[in-house]
Amino acid sequence: ALRLLSSYPEPPRMENLSALLQDETPEVSPRALELLLKLDRDSGRTALAGVFQSTDAGRIHAVLDTMEDNPGLVKDALSEDFLNRYYKSSRVEERELAARSAGFMPSTPEVVNRLSHLLEDSSTAVARAAAASVGRLRPPQLVRRLIGQLSRRPLRLGARNALGRFGPEVVDPVLNLMKDPNQDLNLRRALPQVLAEFED
Protein backbone atom coordinates (compact mmCIF):
# COMPACT_ATOMS: atom_id res chain seq x y z
CA ALA A 1 0.00 0.00 0.00
CA LEU A 2 2.82 2.41 0.84
CA ARG A 3 4.52 1.77 -2.52
CA LEU A 4 1.27 2.46 -4.34
CA LEU A 5 0.71 5.64 -2.34
CA SER A 6 3.98 7.15 -3.48
CA SER A 7 2.60 7.25 -7.05
CA TYR A 8 -0.86 8.61 -6.11
CA PRO A 9 -1.89 12.18 -6.95
CA GLU A 10 -1.34 14.55 -4.00
CA PRO A 11 -4.72 14.96 -2.14
CA PRO A 12 -5.81 11.29 -2.00
CA ARG A 13 -2.25 10.22 -1.25
CA MET A 14 -2.06 12.44 1.83
CA GLU A 15 -5.48 11.28 3.07
CA ASN A 16 -4.54 7.62 2.75
CA LEU A 17 -1.14 8.26 4.29
CA SER A 18 -2.77 9.92 7.30
CA ALA A 19 -4.91 6.79 7.78
CA LEU A 20 -1.83 4.54 7.58
CA LEU A 21 -0.06 6.63 10.21
CA GLN A 22 -2.74 5.48 12.67
CA ASP A 23 -2.40 1.81 11.67
CA GLU A 24 -1.65 -0.41 14.67
CA THR A 25 0.50 -2.87 12.72
CA PRO A 26 4.08 -2.25 13.94
CA GLU A 27 5.57 -2.28 10.44
CA VAL A 28 3.00 -0.05 8.74
CA SER A 29 2.89 3.14 10.79
CA PRO A 30 6.68 3.75 10.85
CA ARG A 31 6.94 3.15 7.08
CA ALA A 32 4.04 5.56 6.50
CA LEU A 33 5.87 8.09 8.66
CA GLU A 34 9.04 7.58 6.65
CA LEU A 35 7.13 8.19 3.40
CA LEU A 36 5.43 11.28 4.85
CA LEU A 37 8.83 12.70 5.81
CA LYS A 38 9.92 12.30 2.17
CA LEU A 39 6.76 13.83 0.71
CA ASP A 40 6.04 16.60 3.19
CA ARG A 41 8.89 17.15 5.64
CA ASP A 42 7.01 19.59 7.90
CA SER A 43 3.97 17.34 8.28
CA GLY A 44 6.31 14.38 8.82
CA ARG A 45 8.19 16.17 11.59
CA THR A 46 4.92 17.03 13.31
CA ALA A 47 3.77 13.41 13.06
CA LEU A 48 7.14 12.17 14.37
CA ALA A 49 6.94 14.50 17.38
CA GLY A 50 3.43 13.13 18.03
CA VAL A 51 4.79 9.57 18.11
CA PHE A 52 7.30 10.51 20.80
CA GLN A 53 4.59 12.22 22.84
CA SER A 54 2.51 9.03 22.82
CA THR A 55 2.79 6.32 25.44
CA ASP A 56 2.98 3.41 22.97
CA ALA A 57 6.49 2.07 23.63
CA GLY A 58 6.17 -0.64 20.96
CA ARG A 59 5.30 1.91 18.28
CA ILE A 60 8.16 4.19 19.37
CA HIS A 61 10.60 1.25 19.17
CA ALA A 62 9.38 0.52 15.63
CA VAL A 63 9.85 4.17 14.63
CA LEU A 64 13.40 4.17 16.04
CA ASP A 65 14.13 1.03 13.99
CA THR A 66 12.88 2.77 10.85
CA MET A 67 14.71 6.04 11.57
CA GLU A 68 18.09 4.43 12.39
CA ASP A 69 19.60 5.98 9.24
CA ASN A 70 18.03 9.42 9.87
CA PRO A 71 19.22 10.31 13.38
CA GLY A 72 18.92 14.05 12.72
CA LEU A 73 15.16 13.79 12.24
CA VAL A 74 14.77 11.84 15.47
CA LYS A 75 17.03 14.26 17.35
CA ASP A 76 14.73 17.15 16.41
CA ALA A 77 11.66 15.27 17.69
CA LEU A 78 13.06 13.96 20.98
CA SER A 79 13.51 15.87 24.20
CA GLU A 80 15.12 15.21 27.56
CA ASP A 81 11.57 15.12 28.98
CA PHE A 82 10.99 12.01 26.87
CA LEU A 83 14.12 10.39 28.28
CA ASN A 84 13.20 11.35 31.84
CA ARG A 85 9.72 9.86 31.40
CA TYR A 86 11.09 6.37 30.74
CA TYR A 87 14.57 5.88 32.15
CA LYS A 88 13.44 4.90 35.68
CA SER A 89 10.33 3.00 34.61
CA SER A 90 9.58 -0.34 36.27
CA ARG A 91 8.96 -1.79 32.79
CA VAL A 92 12.02 -3.15 30.95
CA GLU A 93 10.60 -2.19 27.54
CA GLU A 94 10.32 1.45 28.59
CA ARG A 95 13.82 1.60 30.09
CA GLU A 96 15.17 0.02 26.90
CA LEU A 97 13.32 2.72 24.96
CA ALA A 98 15.01 5.39 27.08
CA ALA A 99 18.41 3.78 26.48
CA ARG A 100 17.87 3.58 22.71
CA SER A 101 16.47 7.08 22.34
CA ALA A 102 19.38 8.63 24.25
CA GLY A 103 21.65 7.71 21.35
CA PHE A 104 19.68 10.04 19.08
CA MET A 105 19.93 13.02 21.45
CA PRO A 106 22.66 15.62 21.85
CA SER A 107 25.31 14.55 24.36
CA THR A 108 24.23 16.91 27.14
CA PRO A 109 25.26 16.33 30.78
CA GLU A 110 21.73 15.12 31.59
CA VAL A 111 21.66 12.62 28.70
CA VAL A 112 25.12 11.32 29.68
CA ASN A 113 23.97 11.01 33.31
CA ARG A 114 20.91 9.00 32.27
CA LEU A 115 23.03 6.75 30.05
CA SER A 116 25.45 6.15 32.91
CA HIS A 117 22.50 4.95 34.99
CA LEU A 118 21.12 2.77 32.17
CA LEU A 119 24.50 1.09 31.52
CA GLU A 120 24.21 -0.42 35.01
CA ASP A 121 20.64 -1.67 34.48
CA SER A 122 19.91 -5.22 35.66
CA SER A 123 18.20 -5.97 32.33
CA THR A 124 20.58 -7.17 29.62
CA ALA A 125 18.37 -5.59 26.92
CA VAL A 126 18.50 -2.18 28.60
CA ALA A 127 22.24 -2.29 29.26
CA ARG A 128 22.91 -3.37 25.63
CA ALA A 129 20.78 -0.53 24.28
CA ALA A 130 22.60 1.91 26.56
CA ALA A 131 25.98 0.64 25.32
CA ALA A 132 24.90 1.15 21.70
CA SER A 133 23.83 4.71 22.52
CA VAL A 134 27.11 5.42 24.29
CA GLY A 135 28.91 4.17 21.18
CA ARG A 136 26.83 6.49 19.01
CA LEU A 137 27.39 9.59 21.20
CA ARG A 138 30.93 8.74 22.39
CA PRO A 139 30.96 10.70 25.69
CA PRO A 140 34.51 10.21 27.07
CA GLN A 141 33.29 10.18 30.68
CA LEU A 142 31.45 6.89 30.06
CA VAL A 143 34.40 4.92 28.65
CA ARG A 144 35.21 3.38 32.04
CA ARG A 145 31.58 2.33 32.65
CA LEU A 146 31.39 0.86 29.16
CA ILE A 147 34.58 -1.11 29.79
CA GLY A 148 32.94 -2.36 32.99
CA GLN A 149 30.23 -4.05 30.90
CA LEU A 150 32.87 -6.45 29.60
CA SER A 151 32.68 -8.33 32.91
CA ARG A 152 29.08 -9.38 32.06
CA ARG A 153 29.26 -12.04 29.33
CA PRO A 154 25.91 -11.19 27.64
CA LEU A 155 27.03 -7.55 27.28
CA ARG A 156 30.55 -8.11 25.93
CA LEU A 157 29.88 -7.97 22.21
CA GLY A 158 27.81 -4.78 22.45
CA ALA A 159 30.36 -3.16 24.75
CA ARG A 160 33.25 -4.06 22.41
CA ASN A 161 31.35 -2.64 19.44
CA ALA A 162 30.60 0.58 21.31
CA LEU A 163 34.21 0.91 22.50
CA GLY A 164 35.35 0.42 18.91
CA ARG A 165 33.41 3.52 17.91
CA PHE A 166 35.48 5.60 20.33
CA GLY A 167 38.67 4.73 18.45
CA PRO A 168 42.20 4.44 19.84
CA GLU A 169 41.47 6.72 22.81
CA VAL A 170 40.24 3.65 24.73
CA VAL A 171 43.57 1.81 24.40
CA ASP A 172 45.28 3.45 27.40
CA PRO A 173 42.38 2.91 29.84
CA VAL A 174 42.13 -0.72 28.69
CA LEU A 175 45.88 -1.30 29.14
CA ASN A 176 45.77 0.22 32.62
CA LEU A 177 42.92 -2.08 33.66
CA MET A 178 44.66 -5.15 32.24
CA LYS A 179 47.67 -4.43 34.46
CA ASP A 180 45.58 -3.90 37.59
CA PRO A 181 45.43 -7.15 39.64
CA ASN A 182 42.55 -5.72 41.72
CA GLN A 183 40.19 -5.70 38.75
CA ASP A 184 37.57 -8.41 38.22
CA LEU A 185 39.15 -11.44 36.51
CA ASN A 186 36.30 -11.76 33.98
CA LEU A 187 36.86 -8.15 32.99
CA ARG A 188 40.62 -8.57 32.61
CA ARG A 189 40.11 -11.66 30.44
CA ALA A 190 37.78 -9.74 28.10
CA LEU A 191 40.10 -6.75 27.61
CA PRO A 192 42.54 -8.21 25.02
CA GLN A 193 39.70 -8.56 22.51
CA VAL A 194 39.06 -4.83 22.81
CA LEU A 195 42.70 -4.12 22.01
CA ALA A 196 42.56 -6.48 19.02
CA GLU A 197 40.08 -4.03 17.42
CA PHE A 198 42.88 -1.45 17.17
CA GLU A 199 45.76 -3.58 15.90
CA ASP A 200 47.34 -2.31 12.67
PALUMTOR-888744 format. One record per residue (C-alpha): x, z, y; residue in three letters. Coordinates in pm, 1 decimal. Layout:
BEGIN
<atom><east>X</east><up>Z</up><north>Y</north><type>ala</type></atom>
...
# end
This chain:
BEGIN
<atom><east>0.0</east><up>0.0</up><north>0.0</north><type>ala</type></atom>
<atom><east>282.4</east><up>84.3</up><north>240.7</north><type>leu</type></atom>
<atom><east>451.8</east><up>-252.0</up><north>177.4</north><type>arg</type></atom>
<atom><east>127.2</east><up>-434.0</up><north>246.3</north><type>leu</type></atom>
<atom><east>70.7</east><up>-234.1</up><north>563.6</north><type>leu</type></atom>
<atom><east>398.1</east><up>-348.5</up><north>714.6</north><type>ser</type></atom>
<atom><east>260.3</east><up>-705.4</up><north>725.1</north><type>ser</type></atom>
<atom><east>-86.0</east><up>-611.4</up><north>861.4</north><type>tyr</type></atom>
<atom><east>-189.5</east><up>-694.8</up><north>1218.2</north><type>pro</type></atom>
<atom><east>-134.4</east><up>-400.0</up><north>1454.5</north><type>glu</type></atom>
<atom><east>-471.9</east><up>-214.3</up><north>1496.1</north><type>pro</type></atom>
<atom><east>-581.2</east><up>-200.1</up><north>1128.8</north><type>pro</type></atom>
<atom><east>-224.7</east><up>-125.2</up><north>1022.3</north><type>arg</type></atom>
<atom><east>-205.8</east><up>183.5</up><north>1243.6</north><type>met</type></atom>
<atom><east>-548.0</east><up>307.3</up><north>1128.5</north><type>glu</type></atom>
<atom><east>-453.6</east><up>274.7</up><north>762.0</north><type>asn</type></atom>
<atom><east>-113.6</east><up>429.3</up><north>826.3</north><type>leu</type></atom>
<atom><east>-277.3</east><up>730.0</up><north>991.8</north><type>ser</type></atom>
<atom><east>-490.6</east><up>778.3</up><north>678.9</north><type>ala</type></atom>
<atom><east>-183.5</east><up>757.8</up><north>453.9</north><type>leu</type></atom>
<atom><east>-5.9</east><up>1020.9</up><north>663.4</north><type>leu</type></atom>
<atom><east>-274.5</east><up>1266.8</up><north>547.6</north><type>gln</type></atom>
<atom><east>-239.9</east><up>1167.4</up><north>180.6</north><type>asp</type></atom>
<atom><east>-165.0</east><up>1467.4</up><north>-40.7</north><type>glu</type></atom>
<atom><east>50.5</east><up>1271.9</up><north>-286.6</north><type>thr</type></atom>
<atom><east>407.6</east><up>1394.1</up><north>-224.9</north><type>pro</type></atom>
<atom><east>557.4</east><up>1043.8</up><north>-228.3</north><type>glu</type></atom>
<atom><east>300.2</east><up>873.7</up><north>-4.7</north><type>val</type></atom>
<atom><east>288.6</east><up>1079.4</up><north>314.3</north><type>ser</type></atom>
<atom><east>668.1</east><up>1085.3</up><north>374.7</north><type>pro</type></atom>
<atom><east>693.6</east><up>708.1</up><north>315.4</north><type>arg</type></atom>
<atom><east>403.8</east><up>650.4</up><north>555.6</north><type>ala</type></atom>
<atom><east>586.6</east><up>865.9</up><north>808.8</north><type>leu</type></atom>
<atom><east>904.4</east><up>664.7</up><north>757.8</north><type>glu</type></atom>
<atom><east>712.8</east><up>340.0</up><north>818.9</north><type>leu</type></atom>
<atom><east>542.5</east><up>485.3</up><north>1128.1</north><type>leu</type></atom>
<atom><east>882.7</east><up>580.7</up><north>1270.3</north><type>leu</type></atom>
<atom><east>992.4</east><up>217.4</up><north>1229.7</north><type>lys</type></atom>
<atom><east>675.8</east><up>70.7</up><north>1382.7</north><type>leu</type></atom>
<atom><east>603.8</east><up>319.4</up><north>1659.8</north><type>asp</type></atom>
<atom><east>888.7</east><up>564.1</up><north>1714.7</north><type>arg</type></atom>
<atom><east>701.3</east><up>789.6</up><north>1959.5</north><type>asp</type></atom>
<atom><east>397.2</east><up>828.5</up><north>1733.8</north><type>ser</type></atom>
<atom><east>630.6</east><up>881.9</up><north>1438.1</north><type>gly</type></atom>
<atom><east>819.4</east><up>1159.2</up><north>1617.5</north><type>arg</type></atom>
<atom><east>491.6</east><up>1330.9</up><north>1703.0</north><type>thr</type></atom>
<atom><east>376.5</east><up>1306.3</up><north>1341.2</north><type>ala</type></atom>
<atom><east>714.2</east><up>1437.0</up><north>1217.3</north><type>leu</type></atom>
<atom><east>693.9</east><up>1737.7</up><north>1449.9</north><type>ala</type></atom>
<atom><east>343.5</east><up>1802.7</up><north>1312.9</north><type>gly</type></atom>
<atom><east>479.1</east><up>1811.0</up><north>957.1</north><type>val</type></atom>
<atom><east>730.0</east><up>2079.9</up><north>1051.0</north><type>phe</type></atom>
<atom><east>458.7</east><up>2284.0</up><north>1221.6</north><type>gln</type></atom>
<atom><east>250.8</east><up>2282.0</up><north>903.4</north><type>ser</type></atom>
<atom><east>279.3</east><up>2544.4</up><north>631.6</north><type>thr</type></atom>
<atom><east>298.0</east><up>2297.2</up><north>341.2</north><type>asp</type></atom>
<atom><east>648.8</east><up>2363.3</up><north>207.3</north><type>ala</type></atom>
<atom><east>617.5</east><up>2095.7</up><north>-63.9</north><type>gly</type></atom>
<atom><east>530.4</east><up>1828.4</up><north>191.0</north><type>arg</type></atom>
<atom><east>815.7</east><up>1936.7</up><north>418.5</north><type>ile</type></atom>
<atom><east>1060.3</east><up>1917.4</up><north>124.9</north><type>his</type></atom>
<atom><east>937.5</east><up>1562.8</up><north>52.2</north><type>ala</type></atom>
<atom><east>985.1</east><up>1463.4</up><north>417.2</north><type>val</type></atom>
<atom><east>1339.6</east><up>1604.2</up><north>416.7</north><type>leu</type></atom>
<atom><east>1413.0</east><up>1399.3</up><north>103.1</north><type>asp</type></atom>
<atom><east>1288.0</east><up>1085.0</up><north>276.9</north><type>thr</type></atom>
<atom><east>1471.2</east><up>1157.5</up><north>603.5</north><type>met</type></atom>
<atom><east>1809.1</east><up>1238.5</up><north>443.2</north><type>glu</type></atom>
<atom><east>1960.4</east><up>923.9</up><north>598.3</north><type>asp</type></atom>
<atom><east>1802.8</east><up>987.3</up><north>941.6</north><type>asn</type></atom>
<atom><east>1922.5</east><up>1337.6</up><north>1031.4</north><type>pro</type></atom>
<atom><east>1892.4</east><up>1271.6</up><north>1405.2</north><type>gly</type></atom>
<atom><east>1515.7</east><up>1223.6</up><north>1378.6</north><type>leu</type></atom>
<atom><east>1476.6</east><up>1547.1</up><north>1184.4</north><type>val</type></atom>
<atom><east>1703.0</east><up>1735.4</up><north>1426.2</north><type>lys</type></atom>
<atom><east>1472.8</east><up>1641.5</up><north>1714.8</north><type>asp</type></atom>
<atom><east>1165.7</east><up>1769.0</up><north>1526.7</north><type>ala</type></atom>
<atom><east>1305.8</east><up>2098.4</up><north>1396.3</north><type>leu</type></atom>
<atom><east>1350.9</east><up>2420.0</up><north>1586.9</north><type>ser</type></atom>
<atom><east>1511.6</east><up>2756.3</up><north>1520.6</north><type>glu</type></atom>
<atom><east>1156.9</east><up>2897.8</up><north>1511.8</north><type>asp</type></atom>
<atom><east>1098.7</east><up>2686.7</up><north>1201.1</north><type>phe</type></atom>
<atom><east>1412.4</east><up>2827.8</up><north>1038.8</north><type>leu</type></atom>
<atom><east>1320.1</east><up>3184.1</up><north>1134.8</north><type>asn</type></atom>
<atom><east>972.2</east><up>3139.6</up><north>985.6</north><type>arg</type></atom>
<atom><east>1109.2</east><up>3074.4</up><north>636.6</north><type>tyr</type></atom>
<atom><east>1457.4</east><up>3214.9</up><north>588.3</north><type>tyr</type></atom>
<atom><east>1343.9</east><up>3568.2</up><north>490.4</north><type>lys</type></atom>
<atom><east>1033.2</east><up>3461.0</up><north>299.6</north><type>ser</type></atom>
<atom><east>958.5</east><up>3627.1</up><north>-34.1</north><type>ser</type></atom>
<atom><east>896.1</east><up>3278.9</up><north>-178.9</north><type>arg</type></atom>
<atom><east>1201.8</east><up>3095.3</up><north>-315.1</north><type>val</type></atom>
<atom><east>1059.6</east><up>2754.0</up><north>-219.5</north><type>glu</type></atom>
<atom><east>1032.1</east><up>2858.9</up><north>145.1</north><type>glu</type></atom>
<atom><east>1382.4</east><up>3009.4</up><north>159.6</north><type>arg</type></atom>
<atom><east>1516.9</east><up>2689.8</up><north>2.4</north><type>glu</type></atom>
<atom><east>1332.4</east><up>2496.2</up><north>271.9</north><type>leu</type></atom>
<atom><east>1501.1</east><up>2707.8</up><north>539.4</north><type>ala</type></atom>
<atom><east>1841.0</east><up>2648.4</up><north>378.1</north><type>ala</type></atom>
<atom><east>1786.7</east><up>2270.6</up><north>358.1</north><type>arg</type></atom>
<atom><east>1646.8</east><up>2233.7</up><north>708.1</north><type>ser</type></atom>
<atom><east>1938.1</east><up>2425.4</up><north>863.0</north><type>ala</type></atom>
<atom><east>2164.7</east><up>2134.9</up><north>770.5</north><type>gly</type></atom>
<atom><east>1968.3</east><up>1908.4</up><north>1003.8</north><type>phe</type></atom>
<atom><east>1992.9</east><up>2144.7</up><north>1301.8</north><type>met</type></atom>
<atom><east>2266.1</east><up>2184.7</up><north>1562.2</north><type>pro</type></atom>
<atom><east>2531.1</east><up>2435.6</up><north>1454.7</north><type>ser</type></atom>
<atom><east>2423.2</east><up>2713.8</up><north>1691.4</north><type>thr</type></atom>
<atom><east>2525.8</east><up>3078.3</up><north>1633.0</north><type>pro</type></atom>
<atom><east>2173.0</east><up>3159.4</up><north>1512.1</north><type>glu</type></atom>
<atom><east>2166.5</east><up>2870.2</up><north>1262.1</north><type>val</type></atom>
<atom><east>2511.8</east><up>2967.8</up><north>1132.3</north><type>val</type></atom>
<atom><east>2397.3</east><up>3330.7</up><north>1101.0</north><type>asn</type></atom>
<atom><east>2090.6</east><up>3227.3</up><north>899.7</north><type>arg</type></atom>
<atom><east>2303.3</east><up>3005.4</up><north>674.6</north><type>leu</type></atom>
<atom><east>2545.0</east><up>3291.3</up><north>615.0</north><type>ser</type></atom>
<atom><east>2250.4</east><up>3499.4</up><north>494.9</north><type>his</type></atom>
<atom><east>2112.1</east><up>3217.1</up><north>276.6</north><type>leu</type></atom>
<atom><east>2450.4</east><up>3152.4</up><north>109.4</north><type>leu</type></atom>
<atom><east>2421.2</east><up>3500.6</up><north>-42.1</north><type>glu</type></atom>
<atom><east>2063.7</east><up>3448.0</up><north>-166.8</north><type>asp</type></atom>
<atom><east>1991.0</east><up>3566.4</up><north>-522.4</north><type>ser</type></atom>
<atom><east>1820.2</east><up>3233.2</up><north>-597.0</north><type>ser</type></atom>
<atom><east>2057.8</east><up>2962.0</up><north>-717.3</north><type>thr</type></atom>
<atom><east>1836.8</east><up>2691.9</up><north>-558.9</north><type>ala</type></atom>
<atom><east>1849.6</east><up>2860.0</up><north>-218.0</north><type>val</type></atom>
<atom><east>2224.2</east><up>2925.7</up><north>-229.5</north><type>ala</type></atom>
<atom><east>2290.7</east><up>2562.7</up><north>-337.0</north><type>arg</type></atom>
<atom><east>2077.9</east><up>2428.2</up><north>-52.9</north><type>ala</type></atom>
<atom><east>2259.6</east><up>2655.5</up><north>191.1</north><type>ala</type></atom>
<atom><east>2597.5</east><up>2531.5</up><north>63.6</north><type>ala</type></atom>
<atom><east>2489.8</east><up>2170.3</up><north>115.1</north><type>ala</type></atom>
<atom><east>2382.6</east><up>2251.5</up><north>471.0</north><type>ser</type></atom>
<atom><east>2710.6</east><up>2429.1</up><north>541.9</north><type>val</type></atom>
<atom><east>2891.0</east><up>2118.3</up><north>417.3</north><type>gly</type></atom>
<atom><east>2683.1</east><up>1901.4</up><north>648.6</north><type>arg</type></atom>
<atom><east>2738.6</east><up>2119.5</up><north>958.7</north><type>leu</type></atom>
<atom><east>3093.5</east><up>2238.8</up><north>874.1</north><type>arg</type></atom>
<atom><east>3095.9</east><up>2568.5</up><north>1070.1</north><type>pro</type></atom>
<atom><east>3450.7</east><up>2707.1</up><north>1020.8</north><type>pro</type></atom>
<atom><east>3329.3</east><up>3068.0</up><north>1018.5</north><type>gln</type></atom>
<atom><east>3145.2</east><up>3005.8</up><north>688.7</north><type>leu</type></atom>
<atom><east>3440.2</east><up>2865.0</up><north>491.6</north><type>val</type></atom>
<atom><east>3521.0</east><up>3203.9</up><north>337.9</north><type>arg</type></atom>
<atom><east>3158.1</east><up>3265.0</up><north>233.0</north><type>arg</type></atom>
<atom><east>3138.7</east><up>2916.5</up><north>85.7</north><type>leu</type></atom>
<atom><east>3458.0</east><up>2979.3</up><north>-110.9</north><type>ile</type></atom>
<atom><east>3294.1</east><up>3299.4</up><north>-236.3</north><type>gly</type></atom>
<atom><east>3022.8</east><up>3089.9</up><north>-405.1</north><type>gln</type></atom>
<atom><east>3287.3</east><up>2960.2</up><north>-644.8</north><type>leu</type></atom>
<atom><east>3268.2</east><up>3291.2</up><north>-833.1</north><type>ser</type></atom>
<atom><east>2908.3</east><up>3206.0</up><north>-937.8</north><type>arg</type></atom>
<atom><east>2926.2</east><up>2933.3</up><north>-1204.4</north><type>arg</type></atom>
<atom><east>2591.2</east><up>2764.1</up><north>-1119.3</north><type>pro</type></atom>
<atom><east>2702.5</east><up>2728.0</up><north>-755.4</north><type>leu</type></atom>
<atom><east>3054.7</east><up>2593.4</up><north>-811.5</north><type>arg</type></atom>
<atom><east>2987.7</east><up>2220.9</up><north>-797.1</north><type>leu</type></atom>
<atom><east>2781.1</east><up>2245.0</up><north>-478.4</north><type>gly</type></atom>
<atom><east>3036.5</east><up>2475.5</up><north>-316.4</north><type>ala</type></atom>
<atom><east>3324.7</east><up>2241.3</up><north>-405.9</north><type>arg</type></atom>
<atom><east>3134.7</east><up>1943.8</up><north>-264.4</north><type>asn</type></atom>
<atom><east>3060.5</east><up>2131.1</up><north>57.6</north><type>ala</type></atom>
<atom><east>3421.4</east><up>2249.6</up><north>91.3</north><type>leu</type></atom>
<atom><east>3535.5</east><up>1890.9</up><north>41.6</north><type>gly</type></atom>
<atom><east>3341.1</east><up>1791.1</up><north>351.8</north><type>arg</type></atom>
<atom><east>3548.5</east><up>2033.3</up><north>559.8</north><type>phe</type></atom>
<atom><east>3866.9</east><up>1845.4</up><north>473.2</north><type>gly</type></atom>
<atom><east>4219.5</east><up>1983.8</up><north>444.4</north><type>pro</type></atom>
<atom><east>4146.7</east><up>2281.3</up><north>672.5</north><type>glu</type></atom>
<atom><east>4024.3</east><up>2472.6</up><north>365.4</north><type>val</type></atom>
<atom><east>4357.0</east><up>2440.2</up><north>181.2</north><type>val</type></atom>
<atom><east>4528.0</east><up>2740.2</up><north>344.8</north><type>asp</type></atom>
<atom><east>4238.0</east><up>2983.8</up><north>291.1</north><type>pro</type></atom>
<atom><east>4212.9</east><up>2869.3</up><north>-71.6</north><type>val</type></atom>
<atom><east>4587.5</east><up>2913.9</up><north>-130.2</north><type>leu</type></atom>
<atom><east>4577.2</east><up>3262.3</up><north>22.3</north><type>asn</type></atom>
<atom><east>4292.1</east><up>3365.9</up><north>-208.2</north><type>leu</type></atom>
<atom><east>4466.5</east><up>3224.1</up><north>-514.5</north><type>met</type></atom>
<atom><east>4766.8</east><up>3446.2</up><north>-443.2</north><type>lys</type></atom>
<atom><east>4557.5</east><up>3759.1</up><north>-389.5</north><type>asp</type></atom>
<atom><east>4543.5</east><up>3963.7</up><north>-714.9</north><type>pro</type></atom>
<atom><east>4255.1</east><up>4171.8</up><north>-572.1</north><type>asn</type></atom>
<atom><east>4018.6</east><up>3874.8</up><north>-570.1</north><type>gln</type></atom>
<atom><east>3756.8</east><up>3822.4</up><north>-840.8</north><type>asp</type></atom>
<atom><east>3915.2</east><up>3651.3</up><north>-1143.6</north><type>leu</type></atom>
<atom><east>3630.4</east><up>3397.7</up><north>-1176.2</north><type>asn</type></atom>
<atom><east>3685.9</east><up>3299.3</up><north>-815.4</north><type>leu</type></atom>
<atom><east>4061.8</east><up>3261.0</up><north>-857.1</north><type>arg</type></atom>
<atom><east>4011.4</east><up>3043.6</up><north>-1165.9</north><type>arg</type></atom>
<atom><east>3778.1</east><up>2810.2</up><north>-974.0</north><type>ala</type></atom>
<atom><east>4010.0</east><up>2760.5</up><north>-674.7</north><type>leu</type></atom>
<atom><east>4253.8</east><up>2502.2</up><north>-821.2</north><type>pro</type></atom>
<atom><east>3970.5</east><up>2251.1</up><north>-855.7</north><type>gln</type></atom>
<atom><east>3905.8</east><up>2280.5</up><north>-482.8</north><type>val</type></atom>
<atom><east>4270.3</east><up>2201.0</up><north>-412.0</north><type>leu</type></atom>
<atom><east>4255.6</east><up>1902.4</up><north>-647.9</north><type>ala</type></atom>
<atom><east>4008.1</east><up>1741.6</up><north>-403.3</north><type>glu</type></atom>
<atom><east>4288.3</east><up>1717.4</up><north>-145.3</north><type>phe</type></atom>
<atom><east>4575.8</east><up>1590.4</up><north>-357.8</north><type>glu</type></atom>
<atom><east>4734.2</east><up>1267.2</up><north>-231.4</north><type>asp</type></atom>
# end
